Amino acid sequence: MKKLLTLFVVLLLQSCQYFEKKVPSEQELLEKGMKEINWKEVDEYPSVVDCEKLTDKELQKQCFFDFLTTTIQEKLAVDTLSNMFPQLDTIEVKVTVFPNAMLQFEPQFPKDSVAYDTIKIDSILHARLVDFPKVNPAIKRGIPVKTQFVLPVIIKQE
């Protein structure tokens, strides 16, 4: 009976190893989490008050881009860009929305653009694109982040 009891205790102790689970290290968990995050997309796109009532993410994004394009076109329509540069009908503007809700606008010109004065256009843009409505920054995992995108802005409408 002692031999059977000893054998039973040894088997019992050995069987405990089958229930042991390997706990992943903190580094392994961090690496796994980092691989799962899509760093190319944000959870919430930048928005303005008018677009926040929309619940669909894509509709909210489109509303924001439409609002931004329309506002830029309205601010530039007052100026003489179309008179000074008649060959210029559309300009691409790189918009940067910072985490602190500040905006930065940079005109994007082709590398070989000598047809018009890029410095003058840049200064007109910076002078006109002030006093912009409040823009809420993009959100990634609950934290405001910097986003950049290029918008085509129509200068001349016929």
C-alpha positions, 0 to 999 in steps of 0.5 A, a space after each residue: 500500500 505504501 508503494 501505491 501511495 508513493 506512486 500516486 504522490 509522484 504521479 500527482 506531482 508530475 501531473 501538476 506540470 501539465 497545468 502550468 501555463 507559460 506566462 508571456 513576458 512584458 516585452 512579448 506582450 508589448 511587441 504583440 500589441 504594437 504589431 496589432 496597431 494600424 499606425 497608418 489610420 487614426 481611430 477618429 479623424 479631425 473634425 469640426 463642430 458641424 461634422 461631429 453629429 454624424 455617427 458614421 466614420 467615413 461620412 464624418 471624414 468626408 464632411 470634414 474634408 468638404 468643410 475644409 475645402 469650402 472654407 479655404 476656397 471662400 477665404 481665397 475667393 476674396 483675393 486676387 489669386 485668379 487675377 494675378 495667376 490666370 493659368 492657375 485654376 487649382 492648387 493643392 494645399 497640404 493641411 497639417 492638424 496638430 494635436 493642440 488643434 492648430 492648423 498649418 497650410 502649405 501649398 504644394 507645387 510641382 517640382 518644376 513649377 516656374 510658371 508662377 511665383 510660388 513665394 507670392 502664392 505661399 504668402 497670400 495663402 498664409 495671409 488669407 488662411 487665418 482665423 480658421 474655425 476650431 478644428 478638433 485633432 484626430 484621435 488615436 487610442 484616446 490621444 490627440 495626434 498630428 495628421 496631414 493630408 493634401 486637399 485640391 482647392 479650386 481657385 477658378 470656377 467657371 
